[in-house]
Amino acid sequence: MLSRIDVISIFPDWFESLESLGLTGRAIADQRVILKTWNPREFATGVHRSVDDRPFGGGPGMVMRPEPLAKCIEAVKAEDQNASVIYLSPQGRKLDHSGALELAHRERLVLLCGRYEGVDQRLLDEHVDEEWSVGDYVLSGGEPAAAVMIDAVVRQLPGVLGHADSALQDSFVDGLLDCPHFTRPDQWRGHKVPDVLLSGDHARIARWRRAQALHRTHRIRPDLFETIELGSEDRAVLVEFPEEI
């Protein structure tokens, strides 16, 4: 399982909240995972320690130079040559639940955060093992994407969540969206909690939740629903609990 994450970023302070807040912060405090940031400016030369320059061929923006990044990656991997170097990029493999599980079973991850117009392609060809994306859109830098990846992956590690079953009930674990959840009070502004949840019949509650997950997925993410093979039990809960519009 994953034991260490190294993040290469010209804004290492961006990750301070991850180290001190929420599940990730607790996982780091409990030493379930180590998070370390590296600033490629420390590997740049010159008075200004510049890590970017104008693109060959012209065009807007700047491109991150290969040499400072290469030296930084080499320093990171000096301890472990087998660490996976991942570049957060809109062109990469889209992160989903199965991807988060896959990454959680790696021993060590090195996350490269690009900026400006991106990173010199020669650096990617030479030092990057994989490119991953958090969606079909462009961010101002790889830091938000790295934070999303870290959160999605760390919560899959044993002992990180307060309840062992929490991760098993997340959306996408079984290909479905999660069912709706309710808490006190049972009456709020004219809206009542479904009677089945107050019944104490845990088997019936489990069937209701399964039915709601199926209904919600069909309504909100029909693309996911089309990939699901409905068995006899699923068909039965859909009949028992038809969707209420």
C-alpha positions in Angstrom: 0.0 0.0 0.0 1.0 3.6 -0.5 3.3 4.9 2.2 4.7 8.1 0.7 3.7 10.9 -1.7 6.2 13.5 -3.0 4.9 16.6 -4.7 7.0 18.8 -7.0 5.6 22.3 -7.2 6.8 25.9 -7.4 4.1 26.6 -4.8 4.8 24.1 -2.0 2.9 26.2 0.5 -0.2 25.3 -1.5 -0.2 21.9 0.3 0.0 23.1 3.9 -3.7 22.6 4.5 -3.5 19.0 3.3 -0.9 18.4 5.9 -2.9 19.9 8.8 -6.6 19.5 8.1 -9.1 16.7 7.5 -8.5 13.1 6.8 -5.2 13.6 4.9 -3.8 15.7 7.8 -4.8 13.0 10.3 -3.3 10.3 8.1 0.0 12.2 8.0 -0.1 12.9 11.7 -0.7 9.2 12.4 2.2 8.4 10.0 0.0 6.3 7.7 1.4 8.2 4.8 4.3 10.7 4.4 3.7 13.8 2.3 6.8 15.8 1.2 6.9 18.8 -1.1 9.8 19.8 -3.4 10.4 23.2 -5.0 12.2 22.9 -8.4 13.4 26.5 -7.9 15.9 25.1 -5.5 17.5 23.2 -8.4 17.5 26.1 -10.8 20.6 28.3 -11.5 21.0 32.0 -11.9 20.1 35.0 -9.7 16.4 34.6 -10.2 16.3 30.7 -10.1 14.0 30.8 -13.1 12.1 27.6 -13.9 10.4 28.8 -17.1 11.2 30.4 -20.4 9.5 31.4 -23.7 8.4 28.6 -26.0 10.3 27.8 -29.1 8.2 28.6 -32.2 6.6 31.5 -30.5 3.2 31.7 -28.9 1.7 33.0 -25.6 2.8 32.1 -22.2 5.8 30.4 -20.8 7.0 26.7 -20.6 8.6 25.1 -17.6 12.3 24.3 -18.4 13.5 20.7 -18.3 16.7 21.0 -16.4 15.5 22.2 -13.0 12.6 19.7 -13.1 14.9 16.9 -14.1 17.3 17.6 -11.2 14.4 17.8 -8.8 12.9 14.5 -10.0 16.3 12.9 -9.8 16.7 14.1 -6.2 13.3 12.8 -5.3 14.0 9.4 -6.8 17.4 9.0 -5.3 15.8 7.2 -2.4 13.6 5.0 -4.6 14.2 4.5 -8.3 10.9 2.6 -8.6 8.7 5.5 -7.5 6.0 6.3 -10.1 6.4 9.9 -11.5 2.9 11.3 -12.4 2.4 14.5 -14.3 -1.0 16.1 -13.6 -2.2 17.1 -17.1 -5.5 17.6 -18.9 -4.2 15.1 -21.5 -3.8 12.3 -18.9 -5.8 9.3 -17.9 -8.9 10.5 -16.1 -8.9 9.8 -12.4 -11.9 7.7 -11.2 -12.6 5.4 -8.3 -10.7 2.4 -9.8 -7.8 4.7 -10.5 -7.7 5.9 -7.0 -7.7 2.3 -5.7 -4.9 1.5 -8.2 -2.7 4.4 -7.0 -3.4 3.5 -3.3 -1.7 0.2 -3.9 1.5 1.8 -5.2 4.2 2.1 -2.6 5.3 5.6 -3.5 4.0 8.4 -5.8 5.8 11.4 -7.2 3.4 14.1 -8.4 4.7 16.7 -10.8 2.6 19.9 -10.9 3.0 21.9 -14.1 2.4 25.6 -14.5 2.1 28.2 -17.3 1.6 26.5 -20.8 3.0 23.3 -19.4 6.3 21.4 -19.2 9.0 20.9 -21.8 8.0 17.7 -23.7 11.6 16.3 -23.4 11.3 16.3 -19.6 8.0 14.4 -19.9 9.5 11.8 -22.3 12.5 11.3 -20.1 11.3 11.4 -16.6 7.5 11.0 -16.4 5.9 7.5 -16.2 2.2 8.5 -16.5 0.0 11.5 -17.0 -3.3 11.7 -15.0 -6.2 14.2 -15.3 -9.0 15.1 -12.9 -11.3 16.2 -15.6 -11.7 17.6 -19.1 -10.9 21.2 -18.2 -7.8 23.3 -17.7 -6.6 24.6 -14.3 -4.1 27.3 -13.6 -1.6 24.7 -12.4 -1.3 21.1 -11.3 -1.6 21.9 -7.6 -5.4 21.6 -7.3 -5.3 18.4 -9.4 -2.6 17.0 -7.1 -4.6 17.8 -4.0 -7.7 16.1 -5.5 -5.6 13.0 -6.3 -4.0 12.9 -2.9 -7.4 13.2 -1.1 -9.0 10.5 -3.3 -6.1 8.1 -2.8 -5.3 8.6 0.9 -8.9 8.0 2.0 -8.5 4.5 0.4 -5.7 3.6 2.8 -6.5 1.2 5.7 -7.4 2.9 8.9 -7.7 6.5 7.4 -11.5 6.6 7.6 -13.2 6.6 11.0 -15.4 3.7 10.0 -14.1 0.8 8.0 -17.2 0.5 5.9 -17.3 4.2 4.9 -15.2 3.8 1.8 -17.2 0.7 0.7 -20.4 2.8 0.7 -19.0 5.7 -1.4 -20.3 6.6 -4.8 -18.8 4.6 -7.7 -17.5 1.7 -5.5 -20.0 -0.7 -7.1 -20.6 1.4 -10.2 -23.5 3.3 -8.7 -24.0 6.8 -7.1 -24.5 6.8 -3.4 -28.0 6.8 -1.9 -29.4 9.9 -0.2 -28.7 10.4 3.5 -30.7 12.0 6.3 -30.1 13.0 10.0 -31.9 14.8 12.8 -34.5 16.3 13.0 -36.8 13.9 11.3 -39.1 16.8 10.3 -37.4 19.9 8.8 -39.2 22.8 7.1 -42.0 20.6 6.0 -39.8 17.8 4.7 -39.9 14.4 6.5 -37.3 11.7 6.6 -38.5 8.6 4.7 -40.5 6.3 7.0 -38.3 3.3 6.1 -35.3 4.9 7.7 -37.2 5.2 11.0 -38.5 1.6 10.9 -35.6 -0.1 12.6 -35.9 -2.9 9.9 -32.2 -2.9 8.8 -32.8 -5.4 6.0 -35.5 -3.3 4.5 -33.4 -0.2 5.0 -30.6 -1.9 3.1 -33.0 -2.7 0.2 -34.3 0.8 0.2 -30.8 2.3 0.0 -29.9 0.0 -2.9 -33.0 1.0 -4.7 -32.3 4.7 -4.2 -28.8 4.2 -5.5 -30.1 2.6 -8.6 -32.8 5.2 -9.2 -30.3 8.1 -8.6 -27.7 6.6 -11.0 -30.4 6.1 -13.6 -31.6 9.6 -13.3 -28.4 11.5 -12.9 -25.8 9.3 -14.6 -27.5 7.2 -17.2 -24.1 6.5 -18.7 -23.1 4.6 -15.6 -26.4 2.9 -15.3 -26.1 1.4 -18.8 -22.9 -0.4 -17.7 -24.7 -2.2 -14.8 -26.1 -5.7 -15.1 -29.3 -5.8 -13.0 -29.7 -9.1 -11.2 -32.9 -10.5 -9.8 -32.3 -8.8 -6.4 -31.9 -5.4 -8.0 -35.0 -5.8 -10.0 -36.9 -6.8 -6.9 -35.8 -3.8 -4.9 -36.8 -1.5 -7.8 -40.3 -3.0 -7.7 -40.5 -2.8 -3.9 -39.3 0.8 -3.9 -40.4 2.6 -7.1 -38.9 6.1 -7.4 -41.0 8.9 -6.0 -40.8 12.1 -8.0 
